[in-house]
Amino acid sequence: MQKIKNIILDYGNVIFMIDFVRVKEAFMSLGITNVDDFFGHRAQDPLFDAFDRGEISAAEFRTGIRERANRPDLTDEQIDHAWNALLIGVPHGKHEILEYLKTKYRTFLLSNNNEIHYAYCMQHIQDRYDVPDNSVFFEKTYYSHAIGLRKPDPAIFERVVQETGIVPDETLFIDDSPQHLETAKDMGFHTALCTAEYPLEKIVADLKL
């Protein structure tokens, strides 16, 4: 990809592995019966979108979970444990890819995240890799809960373009969500879908990044 000067990477299932089945099972254990409509990869209860955009606090999120589960007895710890069941961790080798890419391109992180997951993820990379946070791997990191915008809203991509001065046609966006890639592609970005069968390391190799 001769034209590529910048790379924007998603976090979940691109760098930090996640498992939607695990969190669905955890929510079912809390008493949420319509779990497929409640939370998923493509669609979810508005509660999660609001939390991802930082519109509600962790305390308000937990209250929402209690209401939807009809379980006022649930503790903060039970809710956080179920919500964090989604998170697996960063496999060995992913950080080395980020370090490599940073030597050749302007790199940015663009993640739909939230207060509870962010704290867990940062603690994970501190404990396992002695890395303080993701800022060491990128020129700038963008988290939805910190900036009040969430993929696939075009406004979050516009925010990155305006603040960094990057040109979409010179930028590759890597994400595991097709709906996020669709927005980016419509805005002129090059895109690559990251999957379990086509992980970040294969994308880097195949595109000769």
C-alpha positions as CSV (number, residue, x, y, z in Angstrom):
1,M,0.0,0.0,0.0
2,Q,2.2,2.8,-1.3
3,K,-0.2,5.6,-0.5
4,I,-0.7,4.7,3.2
5,K,0.9,7.2,5.6
6,N,-1.4,6.7,8.6
7,I,-3.0,3.7,10.4
8,I,-5.9,3.8,12.7
9,L,-6.5,0.7,14.8
10,D,-9.5,-0.5,16.8
11,Y,-8.7,-2.1,20.1
12,G,-11.2,-4.9,20.8
13,N,-10.4,-8.1,18.8
14,V,-7.7,-6.2,16.9
15,I,-5.2,-5.8,19.8
16,F,-7.1,-6.8,23.0
17,M,-9.1,-10.0,22.5
18,I,-12.7,-10.1,23.6
19,D,-15.5,-12.8,23.6
20,F,-19.1,-11.8,23.2
21,V,-20.3,-15.3,24.2
22,R,-18.7,-15.0,27.6
23,V,-20.4,-11.7,28.4
24,K,-23.8,-13.0,27.2
25,E,-23.5,-16.0,29.5
26,A,-22.5,-13.7,32.4
27,F,-25.5,-11.5,31.8
28,M,-27.8,-14.5,31.7
29,S,-26.4,-15.5,35.1
30,L,-27.5,-12.1,36.4
31,G,-31.1,-12.7,35.3
32,I,-31.2,-11.0,31.9
33,T,-33.3,-13.2,29.7
34,N,-33.4,-11.4,26.4
35,V,-29.6,-11.4,26.2
36,D,-29.3,-11.6,22.4
37,D,-31.2,-8.3,22.1
38,F,-29.6,-6.8,25.2
39,F,-25.9,-6.9,24.1
40,G,-24.2,-8.0,20.9
41,H,-21.5,-7.2,18.4
42,R,-23.8,-5.3,16.0
43,A,-26.6,-4.1,18.2
44,Q,-27.2,-3.5,21.9
45,D,-29.4,-1.8,24.5
46,P,-29.0,2.0,24.4
47,L,-27.6,1.7,28.0
48,F,-24.3,0.4,26.5
49,D,-24.1,3.1,23.8
50,A,-24.6,5.8,26.5
51,F,-21.9,4.3,28.6
52,D,-19.5,4.1,25.7
53,R,-20.1,7.8,24.9
54,G,-19.4,8.7,28.6
55,E,-23.0,10.1,28.9
56,I,-23.5,8.1,32.1
57,S,-21.2,7.2,34.9
58,A,-20.2,3.7,36.0
59,A,-22.6,4.0,38.9
60,E,-25.5,4.9,36.5
61,F,-24.5,2.0,34.2
62,R,-24.7,-0.4,37.1
63,T,-28.1,1.0,38.2
64,G,-29.3,0.4,34.6
65,I,-28.1,-3.2,34.7
66,R,-30.0,-3.8,38.0
67,E,-33.2,-2.3,36.5
68,R,-33.0,-4.4,33.3
69,A,-32.2,-7.6,35.2
70,N,-34.9,-6.8,37.8
71,R,-32.2,-7.5,40.4
72,P,-31.8,-4.6,42.8
73,D,-29.7,-6.9,45.0
74,L,-26.8,-7.1,42.5
75,T,-23.6,-5.7,43.9
76,D,-21.2,-3.5,42.0
77,E,-18.7,-6.3,42.0
78,Q,-21.1,-8.8,40.5
79,I,-22.0,-6.4,37.7
80,D,-18.4,-5.5,37.0
81,H,-17.4,-9.1,36.9
82,A,-20.1,-10.0,34.4
83,W,-19.4,-7.0,32.2
84,N,-15.7,-7.7,32.3
85,A,-16.3,-11.3,31.3
86,L,-16.1,-9.9,27.7
87,L,-12.4,-9.2,28.1
88,I,-9.7,-11.8,27.5
89,G,-6.4,-9.9,27.1
90,V,-3.6,-8.9,24.7
91,P,-1.9,-11.9,23.2
92,H,1.9,-12.0,23.1
93,G,3.2,-10.3,20.0
94,K,0.5,-7.7,19.5
95,H,2.4,-4.9,21.2
96,E,5.5,-5.7,19.1
97,I,3.3,-5.2,15.9
98,L,2.2,-1.8,17.3
99,E,5.8,-0.8,17.9
100,Y,6.8,-1.8,14.4
101,L,3.9,0.1,12.8
102,K,4.8,3.2,14.7
103,T,8.2,3.3,13.2
104,K,6.8,3.5,9.7
105,Y,3.4,5.3,10.0
106,R,1.5,7.8,12.0
107,T,-0.6,5.4,14.2
108,F,-3.7,6.1,16.2
109,L,-6.1,4.1,18.4
110,L,-9.8,4.5,17.9
111,S,-11.8,2.5,20.4
112,N,-15.4,2.2,21.6
113,N,-14.7,1.9,25.3
114,N,-16.1,2.7,28.7
115,E,-15.0,3.5,32.2
116,I,-15.1,0.0,33.5
117,H,-13.6,-1.8,30.6
118,Y,-10.9,0.9,30.2
119,A,-9.7,0.4,33.8
120,Y,-9.6,-3.4,33.4
121,C,-7.7,-3.2,30.1
122,M,-5.1,-0.8,31.4
123,Q,-4.6,-2.9,34.5
124,H,-4.2,-6.0,32.4
125,I,-1.4,-4.5,30.2
126,Q,0.3,-3.1,33.3
127,D,0.2,-6.4,35.1
128,R,1.1,-8.6,32.2
129,Y,3.4,-6.4,30.1
130,D,4.5,-3.6,32.5
131,V,3.0,-1.1,30.0
132,P,1.4,1.9,31.7
133,D,-1.2,2.5,29.0
134,N,-1.7,2.5,25.2
135,S,-0.3,6.0,24.7
136,V,3.2,4.5,24.3
137,F,2.2,2.7,21.1
138,F,0.4,5.5,19.3
139,E,0.7,9.2,18.4
140,K,-2.7,9.7,19.9
141,T,-5.4,7.5,21.5
142,Y,-9.2,8.1,21.1
143,Y,-11.6,6.4,23.4
144,S,-15.3,6.9,22.9
145,H,-16.1,7.5,26.6
146,A,-13.5,10.2,26.8
147,I,-14.5,12.2,23.8
148,G,-18.3,11.6,23.8
149,L,-18.5,10.0,20.4
150,R,-18.8,6.4,19.3
151,K,-18.2,4.4,16.2
152,P,-19.8,4.1,13.6
153,D,-20.9,7.7,14.0
154,P,-19.0,9.7,11.2
155,A,-18.4,12.5,13.7
156,I,-15.8,10.4,15.6
157,F,-13.8,9.9,12.4
158,E,-14.2,13.6,11.6
159,R,-12.8,14.4,15.0
160,V,-9.7,12.3,14.3
161,V,-9.2,13.9,10.9
162,Q,-9.6,17.5,12.3
163,E,-7.3,17.0,15.2
164,T,-4.5,15.1,13.5
165,G,-4.6,16.6,10.0
166,I,-4.5,13.1,8.4
167,V,-6.0,12.5,4.9
168,P,-8.5,9.7,4.7
169,D,-7.2,8.5,1.3
170,E,-3.8,8.1,2.9
171,T,-5.1,6.3,6.0
172,L,-5.8,2.6,6.7
173,F,-8.5,1.8,9.3
174,I,-8.4,-1.7,10.8
175,D,-11.5,-2.8,12.8
176,D,-13.4,-6.0,13.6
177,S,-16.8,-4.5,13.1
178,P,-18.1,-4.3,9.5
179,Q,-20.5,-1.4,10.3
180,H,-17.6,0.7,11.5
181,L,-15.6,-0.1,8.4
182,E,-18.6,0.9,6.2
183,T,-18.6,4.4,7.7
184,A,-14.9,4.8,7.3
185,K,-15.0,3.5,3.7
186,D,-17.8,6.0,2.9
187,M,-15.6,8.8,4.2
188,G,-12.7,7.8,2.0
189,F,-10.5,5.7,4.3
190,H,-8.9,2.4,3.2
191,T,-10.2,-0.4,5.4
192,A,-9.3,-3.9,6.6
193,L,-11.5,-6.3,8.5
194,C,-9.7,-8.0,11.4
195,T,-11.1,-11.4,12.4
196,A,-9.9,-14.5,14.2
197,E,-9.0,-16.0,10.8
198,Y,-7.4,-12.8,9.6
199,P,-5.7,-11.2,12.6
200,L,-3.6,-8.1,12.7
201,E,-0.3,-9.9,12.0
202,K,-1.8,-11.3,8.7
203,I,-3.2,-7.9,7.7
204,V,0.3,-6.4,8.2
205,A,2.0,-9.1,6.2
206,D,-0.6,-9.3,3.4
207,L,-0.7,-5.6,2.9
208,K,3.1,-5.3,3.2
209,L,2.8,-2.6,5.8
